[in-house]
Amino acid sequence: MLELQGPVQVPVARPVVIDTNIVLDLLVFADEAVAPLKPQLASGALQWIAAPAMRVELERVLGYPQIAPRLAYYGLSAAQVLQAFDVQTRTVDPAPRASAICKDPDDQQFIDLAVQHGAILLSKDRAVLNLRKRLQALGVELGQTMGALA
């Protein structure tokens, strides 16, 4: 008979919040800069969390006229990208407003969620990146890629 020697330690996935531009890099453009993120999500080392409004924003962006040719080039439809988003994310409730306020109101939801969950935040948005020190003080690691975290 097998006996356990103490409690079993199950690794806890680190939450990650990904802004829309990096979502496009990950799910559409196959950008090499975000390639290290894929195995971390697939292995469960990272858990991509998103509030419903983040999916709505992605759907809106996928409808932009300048994105349609890019989707066609990669042989993707907006529906396929949204399906990949749905499969890879864990939907969570919207977060309350964080004390770190972004100059770009569209990006605030990503900051709020990262602060609430003590998550890694991946963003290329200058307004977000300018909050690096404030976010770090709130327990958020911020970077444009996994290799460039605060």
TIDRENLO-671897 format. One record per residue (C-alpha): residue in three letters; x, y, z; chain. Coordinates in steps of 0.25 Angstrom, whole numbers, plus 5000, padded with zeros to 4 digits. Example, Ala and Ser with C-alpha at 12.3 -4.5 7.8 and 13.67 -1.06 7.14 Angstrom:
REM TIDRENLO-671897
<residuo = ALA, c1 = 5049, c2 = 4982, c3 = 5031, cadena = A> $
<residuo = SER, c1 = 5055, c2 = 4996, c3 = 5029, cadena = A> $
This chain:
REM TIDRENLO-671897
<residuo = MET, c1 = 5000, c2 = 5000, c3 = 5000, cadena = A> $
<residuo = LEU, c1 = 5005, c2 = 5014, c3 = 4996, cadena = A> $
<residuo = GLU, c1 = 5006, c2 = 5024, c3 = 5007, cadena = A> $
<residuo = LEU, c1 = 5008, c2 = 5039, c3 = 5005, cadena = A> $
<residuo = GLN, c1 = 5019, c2 = 5045, c3 = 5013, cadena = A> $
<residuo = GLY, c1 = 5013, c2 = 5059, c3 = 5016, cadena = A> $
<residuo = PRO, c1 = 5004, c2 = 5068, c3 = 5007, cadena = A> $
<residuo = VAL, c1 = 5005, c2 = 5067, c3 = 4992, cadena = A> $
<residuo = GLN, c1 = 5010, c2 = 5080, c3 = 4987, cadena = A> $
<residuo = VAL, c1 = 5003, c2 = 5084, c3 = 4974, cadena = A> $
<residuo = PRO, c1 = 5009, c2 = 5095, c3 = 4966, cadena = A> $
<residuo = VAL, c1 = 5000, c2 = 5107, c3 = 4965, cadena = A> $
<residuo = ALA, c1 = 5000, c2 = 5114, c3 = 4951, cadena = A> $
<residuo = ARG, c1 = 5004, c2 = 5128, c3 = 4951, cadena = A> $
<residuo = PRO, c1 = 4993, c2 = 5138, c3 = 4946, cadena = A> $
<residuo = VAL, c1 = 4996, c2 = 5146, c3 = 4934, cadena = A> $
<residuo = VAL, c1 = 4988, c2 = 5157, c3 = 4927, cadena = A> $
<residuo = ILE, c1 = 4991, c2 = 5160, c3 = 4913, cadena = A> $
<residuo = ASP, c1 = 4987, c2 = 5173, c3 = 4906, cadena = A> $
<residuo = THR, c1 = 4981, c2 = 5172, c3 = 4892, cadena = A> $
<residuo = ASN, c1 = 4993, c2 = 5176, c3 = 4884, cadena = A> $
<residuo = ILE, c1 = 5001, c2 = 5164, c3 = 4890, cadena = A> $
<residuo = VAL, c1 = 4988, c2 = 5155, c3 = 4888, cadena = A> $
<residuo = LEU, c1 = 4989, c2 = 5158, c3 = 4873, cadena = A> $
<residuo = ASP, c1 = 5004, c2 = 5155, c3 = 4873, cadena = A> $
<residuo = LEU, c1 = 5001, c2 = 5142, c3 = 4880, cadena = A> $
<residuo = LEU, c1 = 4989, c2 = 5137, c3 = 4873, cadena = A> $
<residuo = VAL, c1 = 4990, c2 = 5144, c3 = 4859, cadena = A> $
<residuo = PHE, c1 = 5004, c2 = 5148, c3 = 4856, cadena = A> $
<residuo = ALA, c1 = 5012, c2 = 5137, c3 = 4862, cadena = A> $
<residuo = ASP, c1 = 5022, c2 = 5148, c3 = 4867, cadena = A> $
<residuo = GLU, c1 = 5035, c2 = 5141, c3 = 4871, cadena = A> $
<residuo = ALA, c1 = 5036, c2 = 5151, c3 = 4883, cadena = A> $
<residuo = VAL, c1 = 5024, c2 = 5144, c3 = 4889, cadena = A> $
<residuo = ALA, c1 = 5028, c2 = 5130, c3 = 4885, cadena = A> $
<residuo = PRO, c1 = 5033, c2 = 5127, c3 = 4900, cadena = A> $
<residuo = LEU, c1 = 5019, c2 = 5130, c3 = 4905, cadena = A> $
<residuo = LYS, c1 = 5012, c2 = 5118, c3 = 4897, cadena = A> $
<residuo = PRO, c1 = 5019, c2 = 5106, c3 = 4905, cadena = A> $
<residuo = GLN, c1 = 5017, c2 = 5113, c3 = 4918, cadena = A> $
<residuo = LEU, c1 = 5002, c2 = 5114, c3 = 4915, cadena = A> $
<residuo = ALA, c1 = 5001, c2 = 5100, c3 = 4910, cadena = A> $
<residuo = SER, c1 = 5009, c2 = 5094, c3 = 4922, cadena = A> $
<residuo = GLY, c1 = 5000, c2 = 5101, c3 = 4932, cadena = A> $
<residuo = ALA, c1 = 5012, c2 = 5109, c3 = 4938, cadena = A> $
<residuo = LEU, c1 = 5004, c2 = 5122, c3 = 4934, cadena = A> $
<residuo = GLN, c1 = 4989, c2 = 5123, c3 = 4934, cadena = A> $
<residuo = TRP, c1 = 4984, c2 = 5134, c3 = 4925, cadena = A> $
<residuo = ILE, c1 = 4973, c2 = 5141, c3 = 4931, cadena = A> $
<residuo = ALA, c1 = 4963, c2 = 5151, c3 = 4924, cadena = A> $
<residuo = ALA, c1 = 4950, c2 = 5159, c3 = 4928, cadena = A> $
<residuo = PRO, c1 = 4939, c2 = 5158, c3 = 4918, cadena = A> $
<residuo = ALA, c1 = 4942, c2 = 5172, c3 = 4913, cadena = A> $
<residuo = MET, c1 = 4955, c2 = 5168, c3 = 4908, cadena = A> $
<residuo = ARG, c1 = 4949, c2 = 5158, c3 = 4899, cadena = A> $
<residuo = VAL, c1 = 4939, c2 = 5169, c3 = 4894, cadena = A> $
<residuo = GLU, c1 = 4951, c2 = 5178, c3 = 4891, cadena = A> $
<residuo = LEU, c1 = 4958, c2 = 5167, c3 = 4884, cadena = A> $
<residuo = GLU, c1 = 4946, c2 = 5164, c3 = 4875, cadena = A> $
<residuo = ARG, c1 = 4945, c2 = 5179, c3 = 4872, cadena = A> $
<residuo = VAL, c1 = 4960, c2 = 5180, c3 = 4868, cadena = A> $
<residuo = LEU, c1 = 4958, c2 = 5168, c3 = 4859, cadena = A> $
<residuo = GLY, c1 = 4948, c2 = 5175, c3 = 4852, cadena = A> $
<residuo = TYR, c1 = 4957, c2 = 5187, c3 = 4848, cadena = A> $
<residuo = PRO, c1 = 4959, c2 = 5189, c3 = 4833, cadena = A> $
<residuo = GLN, c1 = 4974, c2 = 5188, c3 = 4835, cadena = A> $
<residuo = ILE, c1 = 4974, c2 = 5175, c3 = 4842, cadena = A> $
<residuo = ALA, c1 = 4965, c2 = 5167, c3 = 4832, cadena = A> $
<residuo = PRO, c1 = 4977, c2 = 5166, c3 = 4822, cadena = A> $
<residuo = ARG, c1 = 4986, c2 = 5161, c3 = 4832, cadena = A> $
<residuo = LEU, c1 = 4976, c2 = 5150, c3 = 4837, cadena = A> $
<residuo = ALA, c1 = 4975, c2 = 5146, c3 = 4822, cadena = A> $
<residuo = TYR, c1 = 4990, c2 = 5145, c3 = 4821, cadena = A> $
<residuo = TYR, c1 = 4991, c2 = 5136, c3 = 4832, cadena = A> $
<residuo = GLY, c1 = 4979, c2 = 5128, c3 = 4828, cadena = A> $
<residuo = LEU, c1 = 4971, c2 = 5131, c3 = 4840, cadena = A> $
<residuo = SER, c1 = 4957, c2 = 5137, c3 = 4842, cadena = A> $
<residuo = ALA, c1 = 4953, c2 = 5146, c3 = 4854, cadena = A> $
<residuo = ALA, c1 = 4944, c2 = 5134, c3 = 4859, cadena = A> $
<residuo = GLN, c1 = 4956, c2 = 5125, c3 = 4860, cadena = A> $
<residuo = VAL, c1 = 4964, c2 = 5135, c3 = 4867, cadena = A> $
<residuo = LEU, c1 = 4953, c2 = 5137, c3 = 4877, cadena = A> $
<residuo = GLN, c1 = 4952, c2 = 5122, c3 = 4879, cadena = A> $
<residuo = ALA, c1 = 4967, c2 = 5121, c3 = 4882, cadena = A> $
<residuo = PHE, c1 = 4965, c2 = 5132, c3 = 4892, cadena = A> $
<residuo = ASP, c1 = 4953, c2 = 5125, c3 = 4898, cadena = A> $
<residuo = VAL, c1 = 4961, c2 = 5112, c3 = 4899, cadena = A> $
<residuo = GLN, c1 = 4973, c2 = 5118, c3 = 4905, cadena = A> $
<residuo = THR, c1 = 4967, c2 = 5128, c3 = 4915, cadena = A> $
<residuo = ARG, c1 = 4961, c2 = 5126, c3 = 4929, cadena = A> $
<residuo = THR, c1 = 4949, c2 = 5137, c3 = 4929, cadena = A> $
<residuo = VAL, c1 = 4949, c2 = 5144, c3 = 4942, cadena = A> $
<residuo = ASP, c1 = 4940, c2 = 5156, c3 = 4948, cadena = A> $
<residuo = PRO, c1 = 4944, c2 = 5170, c3 = 4944, cadena = A> $
<residuo = ALA, c1 = 4954, c2 = 5176, c3 = 4955, cadena = A> $
<residuo = PRO, c1 = 4951, c2 = 5188, c3 = 4963, cadena = A> $
<residuo = ARG, c1 = 4959, c2 = 5201, c3 = 4959, cadena = A> $
<residuo = ALA, c1 = 4974, c2 = 5200, c3 = 4963, cadena = A> $
<residuo = SER, c1 = 4981, c2 = 5211, c3 = 4969, cadena = A> $
<residuo = ALA, c1 = 4990, c2 = 5212, c3 = 4957, cadena = A> $
<residuo = ILE, c1 = 4983, c2 = 5220, c3 = 4947, cadena = A> $
<residuo = CYS, c1 = 4986, c2 = 5219, c3 = 4932, cadena = A> $
<residuo = LYS, c1 = 4985, c2 = 5231, c3 = 4923, cadena = A> $
<residuo = ASP, c1 = 4979, c2 = 5222, c3 = 4913, cadena = A> $
<residuo = PRO, c1 = 4965, c2 = 5218, c3 = 4918, cadena = A> $
<residuo = ASP, c1 = 4965, c2 = 5206, c3 = 4909, cadena = A> $
<residuo = ASP, c1 = 4977, c2 = 5200, c3 = 4916, cadena = A> $
<residuo = GLN, c1 = 4972, c2 = 5202, c3 = 4930, cadena = A> $
<residuo = GLN, c1 = 4964, c2 = 5188, c3 = 4930, cadena = A> $
<residuo = PHE, c1 = 4977, c2 = 5181, c3 = 4928, cadena = A> $
<residuo = ILE, c1 = 4984, c2 = 5188, c3 = 4939, cadena = A> $
<residuo = ASP, c1 = 4972, c2 = 5186, c3 = 4949, cadena = A> $
<residuo = LEU, c1 = 4972, c2 = 5171, c3 = 4946, cadena = A> $
<residuo = ALA, c1 = 4987, c2 = 5170, c3 = 4948, cadena = A> $
<residuo = VAL, c1 = 4987, c2 = 5177, c3 = 4961, cadena = A> $
<residuo = GLN, c1 = 4975, c2 = 5169, c3 = 4967, cadena = A> $
<residuo = HIS, c1 = 4981, c2 = 5156, c3 = 4963, cadena = A> $
<residuo = GLY, c1 = 4996, c2 = 5160, c3 = 4966, cadena = A> $
<residuo = ALA, c1 = 4998, c2 = 5155, c3 = 4951, cadena = A> $
<residuo = ILE, c1 = 5009, c2 = 5157, c3 = 4941, cadena = A> $
<residuo = LEU, c1 = 5004, c2 = 5168, c3 = 4931, cadena = A> $
<residuo = LEU, c1 = 5009, c2 = 5167, c3 = 4917, cadena = A> $
<residuo = SER, c1 = 5007, c2 = 5180, c3 = 4909, cadena = A> $
<residuo = LYS, c1 = 5014, c2 = 5188, c3 = 4898, cadena = A> $
<residuo = ASP, c1 = 5005, c2 = 5201, c3 = 4901, cadena = A> $
<residuo = ARG, c1 = 5014, c2 = 5212, c3 = 4905, cadena = A> $
<residuo = ALA, c1 = 5004, c2 = 5218, c3 = 4915, cadena = A> $
<residuo = VAL, c1 = 5004, c2 = 5204, c3 = 4922, cadena = A> $
<residuo = LEU, c1 = 5019, c2 = 5203, c3 = 4922, cadena = A> $
<residuo = ASN, c1 = 5020, c2 = 5217, c3 = 4928, cadena = A> $
<residuo = LEU, c1 = 5014, c2 = 5211, c3 = 4940, cadena = A> $
<residuo = ARG, c1 = 5025, c2 = 5201, c3 = 4942, cadena = A> $
<residuo = LYS, c1 = 5029, c2 = 5205, c3 = 4956, cadena = A> $
<residuo = ARG, c1 = 5015, c2 = 5208, c3 = 4961, cadena = A> $
<residuo = LEU, c1 = 5011, c2 = 5194, c3 = 4957, cadena = A> $
<residuo = GLN, c1 = 5023, c2 = 5187, c3 = 4962, cadena = A> $
<residuo = ALA, c1 = 5020, c2 = 5193, c3 = 4976, cadena = A> $
<residuo = LEU, c1 = 5006, c2 = 5187, c3 = 4975, cadena = A> $
<residuo = GLY, c1 = 5011, c2 = 5173, c3 = 4972, cadena = A> $
<residuo = VAL, c1 = 5010, c2 = 5173, c3 = 4957, cadena = A> $
<residuo = GLU, c1 = 5022, c2 = 5169, c3 = 4948, cadena = A> $
<residuo = LEU, c1 = 5021, c2 = 5177, c3 = 4935, cadena = A> $
<residuo = GLY, c1 = 5028, c2 = 5174, c3 = 4922, cadena = A> $
<residuo = GLN, c1 = 5026, c2 = 5174, c3 = 4907, cadena = A> $
<residuo = THR, c1 = 5030, c2 = 5159, c3 = 4906, cadena = A> $
<residuo = MET, c1 = 5033, c2 = 5149, c3 = 4916, cadena = A> $
<residuo = GLY, c1 = 5048, c2 = 5152, c3 = 4915, cadena = A> $
<residuo = ALA, c1 = 5046, c2 = 5167, c3 = 4918, cadena = A> $
<residuo = LEU, c1 = 5038, c2 = 5166, c3 = 4931, cadena = A> $
<residuo = ALA, c1 = 5040, c2 = 5177, c3 = 4942, cadena = A> $
